[in-house]
Amino acid sequence: MLQYATADTSPPPLRVAVGSYYRPEPGLWLPWGRPWRASSGEPDLSANPKIPEPTGLSPDVPRGTFALDVHRNLLADPFLAAPYPLIGAELAGIEWGADYQTQSVRVARRPDSYTVSYWHLEPTAAMLRSAPPLSDRSKYLFDLDLRLEEPYVARVSSLARKVTSGKTSAYDQAMAIQQYLRADGGFTYSLTLAPHVKTRTGLDAGLDPLSNFLITKKGYCVQFATAMVMMSRAVGIPARIALGFIPGTESKGVWTVLASDAHAWPELYFEGTGWVRFEPTPASRAPALPGYARTGGGEEAPAQATPGASAASTASVQPGPAASRRGAPEQSTTAVTDSTPFWQSIPWRWLGALGGLALLAAAPAIAAAASRRRRWRTAHRPQEVAAAGWDDLRERLGDLGVAWARSWTPRAVLHRLSTEHDLDGVQHEALARLAHGVETAWYAPPDDAAAHGGSAQDVDRDRRQARSDSDLVVGAVAAGLDPRRRRRALLFPRSGMAVLTGERRRERADLAGRSGSVADGPDHLTVGSGERRG
């Protein structure tokens, strides 16, 4: 994937993405943190961007300053592999940016070579053990990194309490969780996941992926990291997952990172130190533990490439234009002998990771589309069709940054949208039909057959008309907006993030509690315009 040179004799993993959102049923992590402009929501990329300070890092934490000169970078844009915390970068004029919360780096295009500088943090065990309790402000800021959800929360919480019993500091609790997963708990590292747990009658027990891993105790780095993240959250430690590469293999001053070096690890937050790395994955696969994360004080051997990964390479040092006094990465080629089956030279695991990243990036759009399809499919009465049409309009305009307050009536929305977005006669009529339909649904008497009844053919006709009207209005409003806002609505819709983060479910439950039914009344159909995270 890349080669680099550095004066750091024990370089940290190279981070590519960070995840705070976890969807338990598919076992899916969603990437969190992109360099966006708060004013427009567009990517904040430039040739010389401001690098945000590492969250929570005190100047008292011991550190060394190092640089990596990277050559032969094959990681596809918009991702860039870099250590954390980052303090500088030179990408030869390519525009880039770093998220203000996670320092996740995104680039406008892939650089063949680049240089990054970073701090190699060396907090002591005593420093982490004496970290103050999490403040109320931190609990608010890191709410996503403390979140636990069904169906795994009971099992994870019980296990975390058992493993950390008698540990009084957050650091000692984290060390106990790491030791349980890494060595003492009987877990096995394997790229092949265990089969689903069966009931006594031989049926699938229906466990979520995390629960299945904690019972079968077999998995790879993503499962180990996920388990430590959730067990840490269960004892009150903010935690998130990082995806990237282990440092690779060093030869003659040059480190080579292969596709098979893809890795995932947990990052835990401590007041005064910020985000620090732990390694619950067994030592046979994980990089050497940081000094503060070792129990016996001894140095562990770094992980080697997994069997089947290309290890033989011939190289000669050829400094490139970005070479520094530390030396430039060697230009190498990795040969596959005639006796090696071609399929062994394909980085299946990394291709899977890249596919996972692509799927994660597309997850908001996929979730939004699936939610809309479900809404229309479950509308079987005129009242439900009208509600679906109004909800569809509200959410899709919200994705574009056009929203209205809960207190607005449909007629107020009709007036405001028609006036502010210059809707013509046909577009105005489409919006008027949607507004009239939802007004009728809200306020019609219970015995109004037009609102509450109708044949299947009539409902199907009304559904087609409402979808067409919503499409027409959304298209008209979008046409008058900046193209960048339209792209963001298409790729990263807010409505999709609301589904993925559980905000939609909590919103519906709250409205049901206040109005008695999520299918009735303006509280369900007209949601406020508060800003959503993500």
C-alpha positions as CSV (number, residue, x, y, z in Angstrom):
1,M,0.0,0.0,0.0
2,L,2.9,2.4,0.8
3,Q,6.4,2.7,2.0
4,Y,7.9,5.3,4.4
5,A,11.0,6.3,6.2
6,T,11.1,7.8,9.7
7,A,13.5,8.4,12.6
8,D,10.9,6.9,14.9
9,T,12.2,3.5,15.9
10,S,8.7,2.3,16.9
11,P,6.2,4.1,14.7
12,P,2.6,4.0,15.6
13,P,-0.2,2.6,13.4
14,L,-1.3,4.6,10.4
15,R,-4.9,5.7,10.9
16,V,-7.2,6.1,7.9
17,A,-10.7,6.4,9.5
18,V,-12.5,6.7,12.8
19,G,-15.9,5.3,13.8
20,S,-18.2,6.4,16.7
21,Y,-21.5,5.1,15.3
22,Y,-22.1,1.4,15.5
23,R,-25.2,-0.4,14.1
24,P,-25.5,-3.6,16.1
25,E,-27.6,-5.8,13.9
26,P,-25.4,-5.7,10.8
27,G,-22.3,-5.1,13.0
28,L,-21.5,-2.0,11.0
29,W,-19.3,0.9,12.0
30,L,-19.9,4.3,10.4
31,P,-17.1,6.7,9.7
32,W,-17.2,9.8,11.9
33,G,-15.3,13.1,11.2
34,R,-14.8,14.8,7.9
35,P,-13.3,18.3,7.3
36,W,-16.5,20.2,6.6
37,R,-17.1,23.9,6.5
38,A,-19.7,24.6,9.2
39,S,-21.3,27.4,7.2
40,S,-21.9,25.5,4.0
41,G,-21.4,21.9,4.8
42,E,-18.9,21.5,2.0
43,P,-15.5,19.8,2.3
44,D,-13.0,22.2,3.8
45,L,-9.9,21.4,1.8
46,S,-7.0,23.5,0.8
47,A,-3.3,23.2,0.0
48,N,-2.4,24.6,3.5
49,P,-5.2,23.9,5.9
50,K,-5.3,24.6,9.6
51,I,-4.7,21.4,11.6
52,P,-7.0,21.2,14.6
53,E,-5.5,20.6,18.0
54,P,-5.8,17.0,19.4
55,T,-8.9,16.8,21.5
56,G,-8.2,16.9,25.3
57,L,-4.3,16.7,25.0
58,S,-2.5,18.5,27.8
59,P,1.0,20.0,27.2
60,D,2.2,18.0,30.2
61,V,2.0,14.7,28.3
62,P,5.5,13.6,27.3
63,R,6.0,13.3,23.5
64,G,8.5,13.1,20.7
65,T,8.2,14.9,17.4
66,F,8.7,12.7,14.3
67,A,8.0,12.8,10.6
68,L,7.1,10.1,8.0
69,D,8.3,10.5,4.4
70,V,5.8,8.4,2.4
71,H,6.4,7.1,-1.2
72,R,4.5,4.8,-3.5
73,N,1.2,5.5,-1.8
74,L,-1.5,3.4,-3.3
75,L,-4.3,4.2,-0.9
76,A,-7.3,5.6,-2.9
77,D,-8.6,9.1,-2.2
78,P,-10.2,10.6,-0.4
79,F,-8.4,8.7,2.4
80,L,-4.9,9.3,3.7
81,A,-2.9,7.2,6.1
82,A,-1.2,9.1,8.9
83,P,-0.3,8.7,12.6
84,Y,-2.3,10.4,15.3
85,P,-2.0,13.1,16.5
86,L,-1.0,14.9,13.3
87,I,0.8,18.3,13.6
88,G,1.8,19.0,10.0
89,A,1.7,17.6,6.4
90,E,3.1,18.4,3.0
91,L,1.2,17.0,0.0
92,A,2.9,18.8,-2.9
93,G,0.1,21.2,-3.5
94,I,-2.8,18.7,-3.2
95,E,-5.7,20.1,-1.3
96,W,-6.5,18.3,2.0
97,G,-8.1,18.9,5.4
98,A,-8.5,17.3,8.8
99,D,-11.7,17.0,10.9
100,Y,-11.7,19.2,14.0
101,Q,-12.8,16.4,16.3
102,T,-11.0,13.3,15.0
103,Q,-8.2,14.7,12.8
104,S,-9.3,12.2,10.1
105,V,-7.6,13.4,6.9
106,R,-9.3,13.6,3.6
107,V,-7.6,14.6,0.3
108,A,-8.9,16.0,-3.0
109,R,-6.8,13.4,-4.9
110,R,-4.3,10.6,-4.1
111,P,-0.7,11.8,-3.6
112,D,2.0,9.5,-4.8
113,S,4.2,10.7,-2.0
114,Y,3.8,13.0,1.0
115,T,5.3,13.9,4.3
116,V,3.5,14.1,7.6
117,S,4.8,15.1,11.1
118,Y,3.2,13.9,14.3
119,W,3.6,13.6,18.0
120,H,4.5,10.2,19.4
121,L,2.8,10.5,22.7
122,E,4.2,8.7,25.8
123,P,1.8,9.2,28.7
124,T,2.7,7.1,31.7
125,A,0.5,4.6,33.4
126,A,0.6,6.8,36.5
127,M,-0.6,9.8,34.5
128,L,-3.5,7.9,33.0
129,R,-4.4,6.3,36.3
130,S,-4.7,9.7,38.0
131,A,-6.8,11.2,35.2
132,P,-9.7,13.1,36.7
133,P,-13.3,11.8,36.3
134,L,-15.1,12.7,33.1
135,S,-16.6,16.1,33.3
136,D,-20.2,16.9,32.5
137,R,-19.0,18.8,29.5
138,S,-17.0,15.8,28.2
139,K,-20.0,13.5,28.8
140,Y,-22.0,15.9,26.6
141,L,-19.3,16.2,23.9
142,F,-18.6,12.5,23.8
143,D,-22.2,11.3,24.0
144,L,-21.7,9.2,20.8
145,D,-18.6,7.6,22.2
146,L,-20.5,6.5,25.3
147,R,-23.6,5.1,23.6
148,L,-24.7,1.6,24.1
149,E,-27.7,0.0,22.4
150,E,-29.8,-3.1,22.3
151,P,-29.5,-6.0,21.8
152,Y,-26.0,-6.3,23.1
153,V,-26.1,-3.8,26.0
154,A,-27.1,-6.2,28.8
155,R,-24.5,-8.9,27.9
156,V,-21.7,-6.3,27.4
157,S,-22.5,-4.4,30.5
158,S,-22.6,-7.5,32.7
159,L,-19.3,-8.8,31.2
160,A,-17.6,-5.4,31.6
161,R,-18.6,-5.2,35.3
162,K,-17.3,-8.7,35.9
163,V,-14.0,-8.1,34.1
164,T,-13.3,-4.7,35.8
165,S,-14.5,-5.7,39.3
166,G,-12.3,-4.1,42.0
167,K,-10.7,-1.7,39.5
168,T,-11.2,1.9,40.7
169,S,-9.7,4.0,38.0
170,A,-10.7,4.2,34.3
171,Y,-7.2,3.3,33.3
172,D,-7.2,0.1,35.4
173,Q,-10.6,-0.8,34.0
174,A,-9.3,-0.3,30.4
175,M,-6.2,-2.4,31.2
176,A,-8.4,-5.2,32.6
177,I,-10.6,-5.2,29.5
178,Q,-7.6,-5.3,27.2
179,Q,-6.0,-8.1,29.1
180,Y,-9.3,-10.1,29.1
181,L,-9.7,-9.9,25.3
182,R,-6.0,-10.1,24.4
183,A,-4.9,-12.9,26.7
184,D,-6.9,-14.1,29.6
185,G,-10.4,-14.6,28.1
186,G,-9.7,-17.5,25.9
187,F,-10.2,-15.7,22.6
188,T,-8.8,-16.9,19.3
189,Y,-7.7,-14.6,16.4
190,S,-9.0,-15.9,13.1
191,L,-10.0,-14.3,9.8
192,T,-12.8,-16.8,9.7
193,L,-15.6,-15.9,12.0
194,A,-17.3,-18.6,14.1
195,P,-20.7,-19.9,13.0
196,H,-23.8,-18.4,14.6
197,V,-24.6,-19.7,18.0
198,K,-27.4,-22.3,18.0
199,T,-30.1,-23.0,20.5
200,R,-30.4,-26.4,22.2
201,T,-32.8,-27.4,19.4
202,G,-30.3,-26.5,16.7
203,L,-31.9,-23.3,15.6
204,D,-30.1,-20.0,15.0
205,A,-30.0,-18.1,18.4
206,G,-30.4,-14.8,16.5
207,L,-27.5,-13.1,18.3
208,D,-26.1,-9.8,17.0
209,P,-22.5,-10.0,15.7
210,L,-20.9,-8.6,18.9
211,S,-22.8,-11.0,21.2
212,N,-21.9,-13.9,18.9
213,F,-18.2,-12.9,19.1
214,L,-18.3,-12.6,22.9
215,I,-19.7,-16.1,23.2
216,T,-17.8,-17.9,20.5
217,K,-14.6,-16.0,21.2
218,K,-13.3,-16.2,17.7
219,G,-12.7,-13.3,15.3
220,Y,-10.3,-10.8,13.9
221,C,-9.2,-7.2,14.8
222,V,-12.6,-5.6,14.1
223,Q,-14.4,-7.9,16.6
224,F,-11.7,-7.4,19.3
225,A,-11.7,-3.7,18.9
226,T,-15.5,-3.5,18.9
227,A,-15.7,-5.5,22.0
228,M,-13.2,-3.3,23.8
229,V,-15.0,-0.1,22.6
230,M,-18.3,-1.3,23.9
231,M,-17.0,-2.8,27.2
232,S,-15.2,0.5,27.9
233,R,-18.3,2.5,27.2
234,A,-20.2,0.2,29.6
235,V,-17.9,1.4,32.5
236,G,-18.1,5.0,31.5
237,I,-15.0,5.5,29.3
238,P,-15.6,7.3,26.0
239,A,-14.3,4.9,23.2
240,R,-14.3,4.7,19.4
241,I,-12.8,2.5,16.7
242,A,-9.9,3.4,14.4
243,L,-9.2,1.7,11.0
244,G,-5.9,1.8,9.3
245,F,-2.6,-0.2,9.1
246,I,-0.1,-1.6,11.5
247,P,3.3,0.0,11.0
248,G,4.5,-2.6,8.6
249,T,7.9,-4.3,8.2
250,E,11.3,-2.4,8.4
251,S,14.3,-3.2,6.2
252,K,17.3,-1.0,5.8
253,G,15.6,2.0,7.3
254,V,12.5,1.7,5.1
255,W,9.1,0.5,6.4
256,T,6.8,-1.3,3.9
257,V,3.1,-1.5,4.6
258,L,1.2,-4.2,2.7
259,A,-2.5,-4.6,2.1
260,S,-2.4,-7.5,4.6
261,D,-1.4,-5.0,7.3
262,A,-4.9,-3.6,7.5
263,H,-5.9,-3.3,11.2
264,A,-8.5,-1.9,13.6
265,W,-8.0,-0.8,17.2
266,P,-9.9,1.1,19.9
267,E,-9.1,4.6,21.1
268,L,-10.2,5.6,24.6
269,Y,-10.5,9.1,26.0
270,F,-8.8,10.2,29.3
271,E,-9.1,13.8,30.6
272,G,-5.8,15.6,30.3
273,T,-4.4,13.1,27.7
274,G,-7.1,12.8,25.1
275,W,-7.5,9.9,22.8
276,V,-5.1,7.0,23.4
277,R,-4.7,3.7,21.7
278,F,-5.2,0.2,23.2
279,E,-4.6,-3.2,21.6
280,P,-7.1,-5.9,22.6
281,T,-6.2,-8.0,19.5
282,P,-3.8,-10.9,20.4
283,A,-0.1,-10.2,20.1
284,S,0.3,-12.5,17.1
285,R,-1.6,-10.0,14.9
286,A,-1.4,-6.6,16.7
287,P,1.5,-4.2,16.8
288,A,3.6,-3.9,19.9
289,L,1.7,-2.4,22.9
290,P,2.4,1.2,23.8
291,G,4.3,1.5,27.0
292,Y,1.3,2.6,29.1
293,A,-0.7,-0.4,27.9
294,R,1.7,-3.1,29.0
295,T,1.0,-5.1,32.1
296,G,4.4,-6.7,32.6
297,G,6.6,-3.9,31.4
298,G,8.3,-6.0,28.7
299,E,8.5,-5.2,25.1
300,E,6.3,-7.3,22.8
301,A,7.4,-8.3,19.3
302,P,5.5,-6.4,16.6
303,A,3.0,-8.4,14.5
304,Q,4.3,-10.0,11.4
305,A,2.4,-10.2,8.1
306,T,-0.2,-12.9,8.0
307,P,0.5,-16.1,6.2
308,G,0.0,-15.8,2.4
309,A,0.9,-12.1,2.3
310,S,3.7,-11.1,0.0
311,A,6.9,-10.9,2.0
312,A,9.7,-11.2,-0.5
313,S,10.8,-8.0,-2.1
314,T,13.8,-6.7,-3.8
315,A,14.7,-3.1,-3.2
316,S,17.3,-0.4,-3.9
317,V,17.3,3.0,-2.2
318,Q,16.4,5.7,-4.6
319,P,15.7,9.0,-2.8
320,G,12.8,11.0,-4.2
321,P,12.3,14.7,-4.3
322,A,10.7,14.7,-0.8
323,A,13.6,12.9,0.8
324,S,14.8,14.4,4.1
325,R,17.7,13.7,6.4
326,R,15.8,10.7,7.6
327,G,16.1,9.0,4.2
328,A,13.5,8.4,1.6
329,P,11.5,5.2,1.2
330,E,13.1,2.7,-1.1
331,Q,11.6,2.0,-4.5
332,S,10.7,-1.7,-4.3
333,T,8.8,-4.3,-6.3
334,T,7.2,-7.3,-4.8
335,A,7.6,-10.4,-7.0
336,V,5.2,-13.3,-7.1
337,T,7.0,-16.5,-8.2
338,D,5.6,-18.7,-10.9
339,S,4.8,-21.3,-8.2
340,T,2.5,-18.8,-6.4
341,P,-1.2,-19.1,-7.3
342,F,-2.3,-15.8,-8.5
343,W,-5.2,-15.6,-6.0
344,Q,-2.7,-15.6,-3.1
345,S,-1.3,-12.4,-4.4
346,I,-4.6,-10.6,-4.3
347,P,-5.2,-8.6,-1.1
348,W,-8.6,-10.0,-0.4
349,R,-8.8,-8.7,3.1
350,W,-7.8,-5.1,2.1
351,L,-10.2,-5.2,-0.8
352,G,-12.8,-6.1,1.7
353,A,-11.8,-3.2,3.9
354,L,-11.9,-0.8,1.0
355,G,-15.3,-2.2,0.1
356,G,-16.4,-1.7,3.7
357,L,-15.2,1.9,3.6
358,A,-17.1,2.5,0.4
359,L,-20.2,0.9,1.9
360,L,-19.8,3.0,5.0
361,A,-19.5,6.2,3.0
362,A,-22.6,5.3,1.1
363,A,-24.5,4.2,4.2
364,P,-26.4,7.5,4.8
365,A,-27.7,7.6,1.2
366,I,-28.7,3.9,1.3
367,A,-30.5,4.4,4.6
368,A,-32.4,7.4,3.4
369,A,-33.5,5.6,0.2
370,A,-34.6,2.5,2.2
371,S,-36.5,4.7,4.7
372,R,-38.4,6.4,1.9
373,R,-39.3,3.2,0.2
374,R,-40.6,1.7,3.4
375,R,-42.6,4.9,4.1
376,W,-44.4,4.6,0.7
377,R,-44.8,0.9,0.9
378,T,-46.6,1.0,4.3
379,A,-49.0,3.8,3.3
380,H,-52.3,1.9,2.7
381,R,-55.0,4.5,3.5
382,P,-55.5,8.0,2.1
383,Q,-54.5,9.5,5.5
384,E,-51.3,7.5,5.5
385,V,-50.5,8.5,1.9
386,A,-50.9,12.2,2.7
387,A,-48.6,11.7,5.8
388,A,-46.1,9.9,3.6
389,G,-46.1,12.7,1.0
390,W,-45.6,15.4,3.6
391,D,-42.9,13.5,5.5
392,D,-41.1,12.7,2.2
393,L,-41.1,16.4,1.3
394,R,-40.0,17.5,4.7
395,E,-37.0,15.1,4.9
396,R,-35.8,15.6,1.4
397,L,-35.9,19.4,1.7
398,G,-34.2,19.0,5.1
399,D,-31.4,17.1,3.4
400,L,-31.0,20.2,1.2
401,G,-30.8,22.5,4.2
402,V,-34.4,23.8,3.8
403,A,-36.5,23.1,6.9
404,W,-39.4,24.5,8.8
405,A,-40.4,24.8,12.4
406,R,-42.8,22.3,14.0
407,S,-45.2,25.2,14.8
408,W,-45.8,26.0,11.1
409,T,-49.0,24.9,9.5
410,P,-49.1,23.3,6.1
411,R,-50.5,26.5,4.7
412,A,-47.6,28.5,6.2
413,V,-45.2,26.1,4.6
414,L,-47.0,26.4,1.3
415,H,-46.7,30.2,1.5
416,R,-43.1,30.3,2.6
417,L,-41.7,27.8,0.1
418,S,-43.7,29.2,-2.8
419,T,-42.4,32.7,-2.0
420,E,-38.8,32.1,-1.0
421,H,-38.1,29.6,-3.8
422,D,-40.2,31.2,-6.6
423,L,-42.3,28.1,-7.4
424,D,-44.2,28.4,-10.7
425,G,-47.8,27.5,-11.2
426,V,-47.3,23.8,-11.7
427,Q,-44.9,23.5,-8.8
428,H,-47.1,25.6,-6.5
429,E,-50.1,23.4,-7.4
430,A,-48.1,20.2,-6.5
431,L,-47.1,21.7,-3.1
432,A,-50.7,22.8,-2.5
433,R,-52.0,19.3,-3.1
434,L,-49.5,17.9,-0.5
435,A,-50.4,20.6,2.0
436,H,-54.2,20.1,1.5
437,G,-53.8,16.4,1.7
438,V,-52.0,16.5,5.1
439,E,-54.4,19.1,6.4
440,T,-57.3,16.8,5.5
441,A,-55.5,13.9,7.2
442,W,-55.0,15.8,10.4
443,Y,-58.3,17.6,10.8
444,A,-60.9,15.5,9.0
445,P,-63.6,14.0,11.2
446,P,-63.2,10.3,12.0
447,D,-66.2,9.4,9.8
448,D,-64.8,11.2,6.7
449,A,-64.6,8.4,4.2
450,A,-62.4,10.5,1.8
451,A,-59.7,10.8,4.5
452,H,-59.9,7.4,6.1
453,G,-61.1,5.1,3.5
454,G,-60.9,4.4,-0.3
455,S,-60.3,1.5,-2.6
456,A,-56.9,0.0,-3.2
457,Q,-56.9,1.5,-6.7
458,D,-57.7,4.9,-5.3
459,V,-54.9,4.7,-2.7
460,D,-52.4,3.5,-5.3
461,R,-53.4,6.5,-7.6
462,D,-53.0,8.9,-4.7
463,R,-49.7,7.4,-3.7
464,R,-48.4,7.9,-7.3
465,Q,-49.7,11.5,-7.3
466,A,-48.1,12.3,-3.9
467,R,-44.7,10.9,-4.9
468,S,-44.8,12.8,-8.2
469,D,-45.8,16.1,-6.3
470,S,-42.9,15.6,-3.8
471,D,-40.4,14.9,-6.6
472,L,-41.6,18.0,-8.5
473,V,-41.3,20.4,-5.5
474,V,-38.0,19.0,-4.3
475,G,-36.5,19.3,-7.8
476,A,-37.7,22.9,-8.1
477,V,-36.2,23.9,-4.8
478,A,-33.0,22.1,-5.4
479,A,-32.6,23.8,-8.8
480,G,-32.2,27.1,-7.1
481,L,-29.6,26.0,-4.6
482,D,-25.8,25.8,-4.8
483,P,-24.7,22.6,-6.6
484,R,-22.5,21.7,-3.6
485,R,-25.6,21.6,-1.4
486,R,-27.3,19.3,-3.8
487,R,-24.3,17.0,-3.9
488,R,-24.2,16.8,-0.1
489,A,-27.9,16.1,0.0
490,L,-27.3,13.2,-2.4
491,L,-24.2,11.7,-0.8
492,F,-24.7,12.5,2.9
493,P,-28.4,13.1,3.5
494,R,-29.3,14.2,7.0
495,S,-32.3,11.9,7.0
496,G,-30.1,8.9,6.3
497,M,-27.8,9.8,9.3
498,A,-30.9,10.2,11.5
499,V,-31.9,6.6,10.6
500,L,-28.4,5.2,11.1
501,T,-27.8,6.9,14.5
502,G,-31.2,6.0,15.9
503,E,-32.3,9.6,16.0
504,R,-35.3,8.8,13.8
505,R,-36.4,6.0,16.2
506,R,-36.0,8.1,19.3
507,E,-37.9,11.0,17.6
508,R,-40.8,8.7,16.8
509,A,-40.8,7.2,20.3
510,D,-40.9,10.7,21.8
511,L,-43.7,11.9,19.5
512,A,-45.6,8.7,20.2
513,G,-45.3,9.4,23.9
514,R,-46.6,12.9,23.6
515,S,-49.3,12.4,21.0
516,G,-50.4,8.8,21.5
517,S,-49.6,7.7,18.0
518,V,-46.8,8.4,15.5
519,A,-49.3,8.2,12.7
520,D,-51.6,11.0,13.8
521,G,-51.2,14.7,14.3
522,P,-48.9,17.5,13.1
523,D,-46.2,16.7,15.7
524,H,-45.3,13.6,13.7
525,L,-45.6,15.1,10.3
526,T,-43.8,18.4,10.9
527,V,-40.4,18.0,12.6
528,G,-38.4,21.0,13.7
529,S,-35.3,22.2,11.9
530,G,-32.7,21.7,14.6
531,E,-29.2,20.9,13.4
532,R,-28.3,17.2,13.3
533,R,-24.8,15.8,14.0
534,G,-23.0,14.1,11.2
